[in-house]
Amino acid sequence: MSVTSSAKNKVSRTTVRDVARLAGVSVGTVSRVVNRVDNVTPLIRSRVEAAMISLNWKPSMLAQNMRDQSSRMVGFIFSDLDNPLFASMVKGAESVLTKAGYQLIVGSSNDSAEHERSLIELFGQRQADGLIFTMTDEGNPDVLASLSRASFPVVMIEREVTIPSSGKVVADHYEGTLQATRYLIGLGHRRIALITGGQNNFVGRARMRGFMQAHREHGLEPVLRLIRSDDRIADAAFGYRETQLLLSMNGRPTAILALGRKLLRGVLAACRATCTRIPEDISLIATNDSELAELVQPAVTVVRYSAFDLGSEAAHLLLHRLGAGNDWSPSTIVVPTEIVIRGSCAGPGQGSKGSAL
């Protein structure tokens, strides 16, 4: 049985997978070499180009033209679907990107590094123009490797990573915590508890620095056993447990800084369970303003910043980087914080309008 010339050509046609196999790299790496993306090492680039020559393979002009066209799509990966802060960030980013003609596609990783990697790869396959990202663990090597391989610009929100091409937008948690701690020290507090997330991300580290700096400025040593931070999830249950432990100890704190969106509910519940009055028995400052902080009696003093602004500034920075071609130099935008004074703080033992909640 004879085989036509056309059929022979179809059987023997070299594909991008053949090139990737010969070069010992992924198909995505071949694509980045073809599209002249900068984040490919010279050694890998030379291997891919040598494989292309050896196999006499040239990329399809149609495929290249399709890749050169913008998808007009931006990805947004966040860690916790239940956290209303992320909803505000998404709204902020969407308000900017929609006006610029981009569609925002969101994905929740549920605090899973493996899911974060999958989402990064998915946005790469869908040829997203860029990515806004709030990763769970800044030091996770697998997620960082996926980001390094990405062929689009990345803007981190509230995170600080070692990827040279990434930009970041953060709230000024250092200054906010510094001012809140100064305020409590000024009221006469010397045993100040800090309940917050751990040091595996920018937010936790910035808050710790602000807390320590305020004590240093006043010549004070923070009481280290009153610092409760956790590299896992700082949620309401964590706030409840740690507040009960703090209130049951000898030399218990006279003030608590509960710095984490989900902590306040747990801290208030612990105060209620132990009949601890605010601010008569203990002063309280929370973070991320909420209806709960405003409506509880007395209303809670907070370190406030705009999650909406974090999202919108991240979108503006991403658009700037998209307009800069491959010039993705590191850059940072800082969103300010402010202290909103309400009725939950007083000098030690001086509160007059406290509530046992």
C-alpha positions as CSV (number, residue, x, y, z in Angstrom):
1,M,0.0,0.0,0.0
2,S,1.5,3.3,-1.0
3,V,1.7,6.4,1.2
4,T,1.1,9.8,-0.4
5,S,3.7,12.6,0.0
6,S,1.2,14.6,1.9
7,A,0.6,11.8,4.5
8,K,4.4,11.4,4.8
9,N,4.8,15.0,5.7
10,K,2.0,14.8,8.3
11,V,3.6,11.8,10.0
12,S,7.1,13.3,10.1
13,R,6.2,16.9,11.1
14,T,8.2,18.1,14.1
15,T,6.3,19.7,17.0
16,V,7.2,21.9,19.9
17,R,7.0,18.9,22.1
18,D,9.8,17.3,20.1
19,V,12.0,20.4,20.6
20,A,11.2,20.4,24.3
21,R,12.1,16.7,24.6
22,L,15.4,17.1,22.8
23,A,16.4,20.2,24.8
24,G,15.3,18.6,28.1
25,V,12.9,21.5,29.0
26,S,9.2,22.1,29.2
27,V,7.0,23.2,26.4
28,G,6.5,26.5,28.3
29,T,10.2,27.1,28.3
30,V,10.4,26.6,24.5
31,S,7.5,29.1,24.2
32,R,9.4,31.7,26.3
33,V,12.5,31.3,24.2
34,V,10.5,31.7,21.0
35,N,8.7,34.8,22.4
36,R,12.0,36.3,23.7
37,V,10.9,36.4,27.3
38,D,13.8,37.5,29.5
39,N,13.5,35.1,32.4
40,V,15.3,32.2,30.6
41,T,19.0,31.6,31.4
42,P,21.5,31.8,28.5
43,L,22.3,28.1,28.9
44,I,18.7,27.0,28.6
45,R,18.1,29.4,25.7
46,S,21.1,28.0,23.8
47,R,19.9,24.4,24.4
48,V,16.4,25.3,23.0
49,E,17.8,27.1,20.0
50,A,20.2,24.2,19.3
51,A,17.3,21.8,19.4
52,M,15.2,24.0,17.0
53,I,18.1,24.0,14.5
54,S,18.8,20.3,14.9
55,L,15.1,19.4,14.2
56,N,14.7,22.2,11.6
57,W,11.7,23.4,13.6
58,K,10.2,26.9,13.2
59,P,7.3,28.1,15.3
60,S,4.0,28.6,13.6
61,M,3.5,32.2,12.5
62,L,-0.2,31.9,13.4
63,A,0.7,30.7,16.9
64,Q,3.2,33.5,17.4
65,N,0.7,36.1,16.2
66,M,-1.9,34.7,18.6
67,R,0.6,34.9,21.4
68,D,1.7,38.4,20.5
69,Q,-1.9,39.6,20.9
70,S,-3.0,40.6,24.4
71,S,-5.5,38.3,26.0
72,R,-6.8,41.4,27.9
73,M,-7.1,39.1,31.0
74,V,-5.5,39.5,34.4
75,G,-5.4,36.9,37.1
76,F,-5.8,37.5,40.8
77,I,-4.9,34.8,43.3
78,F,-5.8,35.3,47.0
79,S,-5.5,32.9,49.9
80,D,-8.9,33.0,51.7
81,L,-12.3,33.2,50.2
82,D,-13.9,34.0,53.5
83,N,-11.8,37.0,54.2
84,P,-13.7,40.2,53.3
85,L,-10.5,42.1,52.8
86,F,-9.8,40.1,49.6
87,A,-13.3,41.0,48.3
88,S,-12.5,44.7,48.7
89,M,-9.1,44.2,47.0
90,V,-10.7,42.4,44.1
91,K,-13.3,45.3,43.8
92,G,-10.4,47.8,43.8
93,A,-8.4,46.0,41.2
94,E,-11.5,45.4,39.0
95,S,-12.5,49.1,39.1
96,V,-9.2,50.0,37.5
97,L,-8.7,47.1,35.1
98,T,-12.3,47.2,33.7
99,K,-11.8,50.8,32.6
100,A,-8.6,49.8,30.9
101,G,-10.3,47.1,29.0
102,Y,-9.1,44.1,31.0
103,Q,-11.1,41.2,32.5
104,L,-10.1,40.2,36.0
105,I,-10.3,36.4,36.7
106,V,-10.0,35.5,40.4
107,G,-8.9,32.2,42.1
108,S,-8.7,31.2,45.8
109,S,-5.9,29.0,46.9
110,N,-7.5,28.2,50.3
111,D,-4.0,28.7,51.8
112,S,-2.6,25.8,49.7
113,A,0.8,26.3,48.1
114,E,0.1,23.5,45.7
115,H,-3.1,25.2,44.6
116,E,-1.2,28.4,44.2
117,R,1.2,26.7,41.8
118,S,-1.6,25.2,39.8
119,L,-3.3,28.6,39.5
120,I,-0.1,30.3,38.3
121,E,0.4,27.6,35.7
122,L,-3.3,27.8,34.7
123,F,-3.0,31.6,34.1
124,G,0.1,31.0,32.1
125,Q,-1.7,28.4,29.9
126,R,-4.6,30.9,29.5
127,Q,-2.0,33.5,28.4
128,A,-2.9,36.0,31.0
129,D,-1.3,39.4,30.6
130,G,-0.4,39.7,34.2
131,L,-1.1,38.5,37.8
132,I,-2.0,40.1,41.1
133,F,-1.1,37.7,44.0
134,T,-1.3,37.4,47.7
135,M,0.6,34.2,48.4
136,T,0.3,32.3,51.7
137,D,3.9,31.7,52.4
138,E,6.5,34.1,51.0
139,G,9.3,31.6,51.3
140,N,7.7,28.5,49.6
141,P,10.3,27.5,47.0
142,D,7.9,25.7,44.7
143,V,5.6,28.8,44.4
144,L,8.6,31.1,43.9
145,A,9.9,28.8,41.2
146,S,6.5,29.0,39.4
147,L,6.5,32.8,39.6
148,S,10.1,32.9,38.3
149,R,9.0,30.9,35.2
150,A,5.9,33.0,34.6
151,S,6.0,34.9,31.3
152,F,3.8,37.8,32.6
153,P,4.5,40.6,35.1
154,V,3.4,39.9,38.7
155,V,2.3,42.4,41.4
156,M,2.2,41.1,45.0
157,I,-0.3,42.5,47.5
158,E,0.9,42.6,51.2
159,R,3.8,40.2,50.3
160,E,7.5,40.6,49.8
161,V,9.3,38.0,47.7
162,T,12.7,37.5,46.2
163,I,11.5,37.5,42.5
164,P,13.4,40.4,40.9
165,S,10.7,41.1,38.4
166,S,7.8,41.4,40.9
167,G,6.3,44.6,42.1
168,K,4.4,45.0,45.4
169,V,1.7,47.1,47.0
170,V,1.5,47.0,50.8
171,A,-0.2,48.9,53.6
172,D,2.1,50.7,56.1
173,H,1.6,48.2,58.9
174,Y,4.9,49.3,60.5
175,E,3.7,52.9,61.0
176,G,0.2,51.8,62.0
177,T,1.5,49.4,64.7
178,L,4.0,52.0,65.8
179,Q,1.4,54.6,66.3
180,A,-1.0,52.2,68.1
181,T,1.7,51.1,70.5
182,R,2.8,54.7,71.1
183,Y,-0.8,55.5,71.9
184,L,-1.1,52.7,74.5
185,I,2.2,53.6,76.1
186,G,1.1,57.2,76.3
187,L,-1.9,56.1,78.2
188,G,0.4,54.5,80.8
189,H,0.3,50.9,79.6
190,R,3.5,48.9,80.1
191,R,2.2,45.3,79.8
192,I,1.0,45.3,76.2
193,A,0.1,42.1,74.5
194,L,0.4,41.6,70.8
195,I,-1.7,39.0,69.0
196,T,-0.9,38.7,65.3
197,G,0.1,36.4,62.5
198,G,3.6,35.0,62.2
199,Q,6.8,36.3,60.6
200,N,6.5,34.3,57.4
201,N,5.0,37.3,55.5
202,F,5.5,41.0,55.2
203,V,2.5,42.0,57.3
204,G,3.6,40.0,60.4
205,R,7.2,41.3,60.2
206,A,6.2,44.9,59.8
207,R,3.8,44.8,62.7
208,M,6.4,43.2,64.9
209,R,9.0,45.9,64.0
210,G,6.5,48.7,64.8
211,F,5.6,47.2,68.2
212,M,9.3,46.8,69.1
213,Q,10.3,50.3,67.9
214,A,7.6,52.0,70.0
215,H,8.9,50.4,73.1
216,R,12.5,51.3,72.2
217,E,11.5,54.9,71.7
218,H,10.3,55.1,75.3
219,G,13.2,53.1,76.8
220,L,10.9,50.2,77.5
221,E,11.4,46.4,77.1
222,P,8.4,44.7,75.7
223,V,7.2,41.8,77.8
224,L,8.0,38.9,75.4
225,R,5.7,36.4,77.0
226,L,2.8,38.7,76.0
227,I,3.6,38.4,72.3
228,R,1.5,35.7,70.6
229,S,2.2,35.2,66.9
230,D,1.5,32.2,64.8
231,D,2.8,31.3,61.3
232,R,-0.4,29.4,60.7
233,I,-3.9,31.0,60.4
234,A,-4.5,33.8,62.9
235,D,-8.2,33.3,63.0
236,A,-11.0,33.9,65.6
237,A,-10.2,30.6,67.4
238,F,-6.5,31.6,67.7
239,G,-7.6,35.0,69.1
240,Y,-10.0,33.4,71.6
241,R,-7.5,30.9,72.9
242,E,-4.6,33.3,73.2
243,T,-6.7,36.0,74.9
244,Q,-7.9,33.5,77.5
245,L,-4.3,32.4,78.2
246,L,-3.2,36.0,78.5
247,L,-6.0,37.0,80.8
248,S,-5.4,34.0,83.1
249,M,-1.7,34.6,83.7
250,N,0.0,36.3,86.6
251,G,1.1,39.8,85.5
252,R,-1.5,39.7,82.8
253,P,-1.6,42.5,80.2
254,T,-3.4,45.8,80.7
255,A,-3.8,46.3,76.9
256,I,-4.1,44.0,73.8
257,L,-3.2,44.8,70.2
258,A,-5.2,42.3,68.2
259,L,-3.7,42.8,64.7
260,G,-5.5,40.5,62.2
261,R,-8.9,40.8,60.5
262,K,-10.3,37.6,62.0
263,L,-8.9,38.0,65.6
264,L,-11.3,40.6,67.0
265,R,-14.3,38.3,67.2
266,G,-12.3,35.7,69.2
267,V,-10.7,38.4,71.5
268,L,-14.1,39.9,72.3
269,A,-15.6,36.4,73.0
270,A,-12.7,35.6,75.4
271,C,-13.2,38.9,77.3
272,R,-16.9,38.1,77.6
273,A,-16.2,34.6,78.8
274,T,-13.9,35.8,81.5
275,C,-16.0,38.8,82.5
276,T,-13.2,41.2,81.5
277,R,-14.4,44.7,81.0
278,I,-13.2,46.9,78.1
279,P,-11.6,49.4,78.8
280,E,-11.9,49.2,82.6
281,D,-10.0,45.9,82.9
282,I,-8.2,45.9,79.6
283,S,-7.7,48.3,76.7
284,L,-8.1,46.9,73.1
285,I,-6.9,47.9,69.7
286,A,-7.8,45.9,66.6
287,T,-6.9,46.2,62.9
288,N,-8.9,46.4,59.6
289,D,-12.0,48.4,60.5
290,S,-15.3,46.4,60.5
291,E,-18.9,46.6,61.4
292,L,-18.1,44.6,64.5
293,A,-15.5,47.1,65.7
294,E,-17.9,49.9,65.2
295,L,-21.1,48.4,66.6
296,V,-19.8,46.6,69.7
297,Q,-20.0,48.6,73.0
298,P,-17.7,50.3,73.5
299,A,-16.6,50.7,69.9
300,V,-13.1,49.4,69.3
301,T,-10.1,51.6,68.4
302,V,-8.6,50.3,65.1
303,V,-5.6,50.6,62.8
304,R,-7.4,51.3,59.6
305,Y,-6.3,51.1,55.9
306,S,-8.2,50.7,52.7
307,A,-8.1,47.2,51.2
308,F,-9.9,48.7,48.1
309,D,-6.9,51.0,47.6
310,L,-4.5,48.0,47.9
311,G,-6.4,46.4,45.0
312,S,-6.7,49.5,42.9
313,E,-3.0,50.5,43.4
314,A,-2.0,46.9,42.5
315,A,-4.0,47.2,39.2
316,H,-2.4,50.6,38.4
317,L,1.1,49.2,39.0
318,L,0.4,46.2,36.9
319,L,-0.9,48.3,34.0
320,H,2.3,50.4,34.2
321,R,4.4,47.3,34.0
322,L,2.3,46.0,31.1
323,G,3.1,49.3,29.3
324,A,6.8,48.9,30.0
325,G,7.3,45.8,27.9
326,N,9.8,43.5,29.5
327,D,11.2,46.2,31.8
328,W,9.8,44.8,35.0
329,S,12.1,46.4,37.5
330,P,11.2,46.0,41.2
331,S,8.8,48.7,42.5
332,T,6.8,49.3,45.7
333,I,3.6,51.3,46.5
334,V,2.7,51.9,50.1
335,V,-0.9,52.6,51.2
336,P,-1.1,54.6,54.4
337,T,-2.7,53.5,57.7
338,E,-4.4,55.6,60.4
339,I,-5.5,55.2,64.0
340,V,-9.2,55.6,64.6
341,I,-9.7,56.4,68.3
342,R,-12.9,55.0,69.9
343,G,-13.9,54.0,73.4
344,S,-12.0,50.8,73.9
345,C,-8.8,52.3,75.4
346,A,-8.1,54.0,78.7
347,G,-5.3,54.3,81.2
348,P,-4.7,51.1,83.3
349,G,-7.6,50.9,85.7
350,Q,-9.0,54.2,84.5
351,G,-11.9,53.2,82.2
352,S,-15.3,54.5,83.2
353,K,-17.6,53.3,80.5
354,G,-16.5,49.7,80.1
355,S,-18.5,46.7,79.1
356,A,-18.1,43.0,80.0
357,L,-19.4,42.2,76.5
